[in-house]
Amino acid sequence: MKFGILVVEDNQANRELLCDWLEVEGYEVWSAPDLKTSYEILAAHRPDAVLLDINLGAENGLDLVAWMQQKLEIAEIPVLAVTAHALVAEQQRILQAGCRACLSKPINFQGLRNELSHWLQKRVASRTEP
C-alpha cells in the first residue's frame, strides 16, 4: 500500500526537498505552494497525511487545518506542522489548532520518518477496525 502525502510549503527549495525525500521514501506526493492550491488538491485527492508549513507568506497554514476539520471526508487526515517557529508556546498553539505534530525547520528527517510512520499506522488501524 502506497501512502499519499500532501506537502503545503511556500518556499520552493523547502517544498522540493520535502517532496524529493518523500518520493525516495516511497510515498506518492502532491505539493502546493499556497492554500488555494492545497484546497484544489484536497478536492481531487485524498492524501493519507499533510505536511503543512504554518507561515505561507501572507497566509496562515492553520486556516487549512480549520477548513479540513469542517469537511467530514478529510477531517481525520493527520496534519503535521513543519515550521521555523518552534517555541513551546507556538507549538502548543499549533497542536491546539488541530495539527497532530509540530516539526521544526530545518527538518530532522529521522524525526519526520518516525512521525509519519506513527500517524499512518494509526490511519491504517482506524480503517480496519470494525
C-alpha positions, 0 to 999 in steps of 0.5 A: 500500500502506497501512502499519499502525502500532501506537502503545503510549503511556500518556499520552493527549495523547502517544498522540493526537498520535502517532496524529493525525500518523500518520493525516495521514501516511497510515498506518492506526493502532491505539493502546493505552494499556497492554500488555494492550491492545497484546497484544489488538491484536497478536492481531487485527492485524498492524501493519507497525511499533510505536511503543512508549513504554518507561515505561507507568506501572507497566509496562515497554514492553520486556516487549512487545518480549520477548513479540513476539520469542517469537511467530514471526508478529510477531517481525520487526515493527520496534519503535521506542522513543519515550521521555523517557529518552534517555541513551546508556546507556538507549538502548543498553539499549533497542536491546539489548532488541530495539527497532530505534530509540530516539526521544526525547520530545518527538518530532522528527517529521522524525526519526520520518518518516525512521525509519519510512520506513527500517524499512518499506522494509526490511519491504517488501524482506524480503517480496519477496525470494525 
